[in-house]
Amino acid sequence: MLNKEQPAVPTASHKSAWDDELAWKFSLQERILVLAPHPDDEILAAGGIIATTLKLRPPSAIRVVVATNGEASYATAFFHGSHLLSKRNFKRLAVRRQQESLSALIFLGLSLEQIHFLGFPDRGLASIWQHHWDAQQPYRSPTTGYDQCEQALNSLVMPFTGAGLLQLIQKELSEFQPTAIILPHPKDAHPDHSALANFTLLAAGIHYSQQRQPSPRLLAYMMWAGNKPWLTGVRPHDITSQPGKREAASTGWQRLTMHPNIRDQKALALKCYRSQNFSAGQLLRDRAQSIHEVFVLLKPYSVIVER
């Protein structure tokens, strides 16, 4: 376990790099798949897990999948796009936010090959989940004008449909074969977060039922609680207050207590997201100062697979 008396960098002799407060443990054989709705969610939610794992395991032990490019931040587009809310500037913002995530993850030690951007539309995942499953009627992004993932990176180009996103997530499960999946919580107040959770839980239910295999551990994080985030920025009370030890124990939430050096690494990685200083600066600062990452165990959605 990590504590104040132990070295900053865990060694292979450790059975686990995680705090005693966790009900689950990560072994040296762990393969961790991190799913994020937007560029920055992967570090905000699981930067400590990523950094700690990469002290013990090669980059091939972690894969990060970012569902959207976060381009529909109107405040960010306005302040970083010559004050023009044009499709051209939203597309440029998508590229910039991709690069920020790449910089942050590579800084922590992850390889480029293990970072996948699906290129689905920011602020469009809930609509796709609810209304756009048919390839004949894909969702069209109001910010970029795309109806398929033209700005994907290390991923296939698919139409903006529920079937397309489900297929991509199942492909990640099949190729990477994770032993643990870190995903948003389905009750997160942000519609992209809750929708990605639904797609992931459904994909896991289908995939592991078809393979007749038990599901990996599904560890969910909550980013937005209570009120939905503003279109143009963040209010302080929108930010999730991570539960204390006593509250976490009573609700099933488990805490990872990060070693100080790991916490410092995470804080430095969060500085890569410069485009978000205006629209999400409070959230970035809040998570950079926190000593915990908080998760709850979920189960995949039950599905009936015909044989």
N, C-alpha and C positions, 0 to 999 in steps of 0.2 A: 504494500500500500504506500501511497505517497503521504508524507507528513513533513513537519518542519525539520526533523532530524536527518532525513534522508537526502541523498544527492539530488541535484536539480534534474539530471537526466536519468530516467529509469534504465536499468540494465536487463538483459535477457533472463537473469536469474529471478526476476520478479514474477510471481505467478499472476499478478494483476497490477495494473497501473492506476487503479481506481480507488476512490475513497471507501471506507468501511460503511458509509451510509447507504451505498447502493445495494439493492437486493440482487442485482445481477452482476456478473463479472465478465471481463473481456480477457480471453486467453491469447497466447501467442499465435494461435491458428485462426484468429478472427479475420473475417473479410467484411468490411463495413461499407455499406452503400448509403450515402447521404443524399437525400432529395430536398431541393430548395425551390420555392416558387419563384424567387427573384435573386439576382446577383446581390449578395451580402448576407442573405438569410443563412447560407451555409456556414459562414464564420460566426455570425451572431448566435446561432443556435448550437453549433457543434465545433467551433474552432478549437476548444480545449481537447475534445476527443480526437480531432484530426491531428493536432500537434503532438499529443501524448502517444498516440498510436504510431506515428511516424518516427518516434524515438526508438520504438521496439521492432517495427516491421518495415519492409520495403514499401515504396509508393504503390506497388501493385496490390497491396492489402486494402486500399481505400479507393473508392470511386465516388466522385461528386457529380450529380446530375442536376442541372438548373433548368427548370421548366420554361421560364420566360427570360427575356433579356431586360426586363424592368424599364422598358422604353416609355411607358404611359405615365411617367411622373411629370405632370404638367409644370410644376414649379421648377424641377430640374431642367426640363427642356427650355423653359423660358430664360433661366439665368445662365445656361450654358449653350445656348443655341442662337445667338444674335437676336434674342427676344422675339423670335418668330416661331409660332407653333405650327410649323409646316411638317408634312410627311418626311421631307428630306432631313429635317433636324431630329425628328423622332428616330429615324433609322440610324443617324449618327450617334444618338444617345445610346441606342442598343449596342453598338460596337464599343462605345466607351465603357459601358457598364460590364460588358463581357471582359474587356481588358483589365478592369479593376479587380474582378473576381479572379482572373488568371494570375494577376500579380500577387494577390493575397494568398492564394492557395499554393503557388510555387514558392513564395516566401516561407510558408510552413513546411515545405519539403515535398509537396505532391508533384507528380509528373504531369506534363501537358496531356498525355494520352489518357489519363484517368479523369479528365475534366470534360464533361459533355454538356453542351447547351442545346436543348431541344428546339428552341426558337419559337415556342408557342406564344400567343398574344398576351401581353401584360394586361391585367384587368379584364381578361376574356375567358378565363378558365371556368368560372361558374356558369356563364352563358353556354359554353360548350358542353359542360356536364348536363345542363338542363335541357338544351334545345338543339344541339348540333352534332348528332351522331351519324347522320347520313352524309356520305361523300358527295352526294348531289347538291347538298346545301351546307357547305362549310361556313364557318364563321369568318367574317371579314373584319380585320382590325381597323377601327376608326382612326388610329394614329399613324400606322404605316401603310395602310391600304392593302396589305398582304392577306391572302386567304390560305396560305400554306407557309411552312416554316423556312422561308428564304434565308433567314439569318441564323440558321442552326450551325453549330460547330461540333465536329466529331460525332455527328448524329445524322440520321437519314432525313431527307426532306419529305414531310408528310402534310396532307391537308389539315386544316384546322378543324378537326372533328374529334368527337369522343373516341371513336374507333381508332383513329390515328394515334392519339395520345396513349390510349390503353396498350396498343401494339408496341409503342416505343418503350413503355415501362416494362412490359413483359419481356421485351428483348434484353433490357438491362438485367433483369432477374436471371434470364436464361444464360447470358454470356458471362456475367460476373459471379453468379452463384454466391450471393452474400450469406453470411451467417447472422448478420444483424443489419436492420434497415432503420435509418433515422429519417423521420418524415414529419410534416406538420400535423397538428391535431385537427380532427374533423370539426371541432367546435370553435376553432379560431375565428375571430370576428372578421378577419380579412377574407373576402370571398375567394381570392386566388389560393390562399393557404388551405381553406376548408375543402375547396374543389380538388386540389392536388392530393390531399389526404384521401378523399373519396376514390379518386382514380387509382391511387397506390394500393389501398386496401382491397379494392375490387380486383386489380391486376394480381395481387398476391393470392387472393382467394382462388382465382381461376388457375393461375400457373401451378401452384402447389397441389391443387386438387387434381389437375391433369397429370402431374408427375407422380402423384401418390406419395408425396413427401411432406413432412411437417414443415410448417412455415418457420422462417428465421424469426428471431425476436424483433418485434416492431416497437420502436422507441419513439414516441411522439413528443414534440416540443410545442409550446404555446408562445406565439410572438405577440399577438394582439388580443387583449381581453376587454370585454365590456363594449365600449363604443367602437364603431368602425373608424379606421384612420381617415383623416381628411384627404380629399383629392389632391390638395396642394401642400400638405405638410403633416406634422405630427403634433398632437397635443400631449402634454406630459401624462395626463391621467389615462391616455389610451395605451400606455406602455404596460406590458405585463409586469406585475410585481411578483418576483419569483418567491414561492412559498418557503417559509422557514422550516427548520427541521421537524418541529412538532406538527405543523400544518401538513407538510409533505407526507409524513408517516400516516396521518389520518385520512388522506385522500388518495393514496397510492402513488403519488409523485415521488421520484427518487432524485437525489442530488449527486452530481459529480463535483467534488471540491478540487479545484485546480491547484496544482503546485504553483507557487509564486512565479517561477520562471516561465511556466506554461501560460499563466495569465498574462505575463508581460508580452510573450510572443503573440497571443491573441490580440492584445491591445494594439500592437504594432501592425498586425495584419489588417485590423479594422481601419487604420489610417489610409489604406489603399483606396478606400471608397470616397474619394474627395468629392465626387459629383453629388453625394448625398448629404453633405454637410448642412445644407439649408433645409431640405425636405425631411431628413431623418437624423439630424445631428444629435438630438436628445437621446434617441434610441441607441445610436452608436456609442455615445458617451456612457450611457447607463450600462450597456453590456461590457464595455471595456473595463469598467470599474468593478463589475461583479466578480466574486470569487467562485461562483457556482454556475453549472449548467444543469438544467432541470428537465426530466423526461418522465413519461408514464408509459407503461407497457400496454399495448393494444393487441387485438386479435384481427386477422384478416376477415373480410366479409365472407359469409358462408355462401357458396354457390353450388349448384347441382350441375355436374359435368356429365353429359351423355356420352356413353361409350358404344 
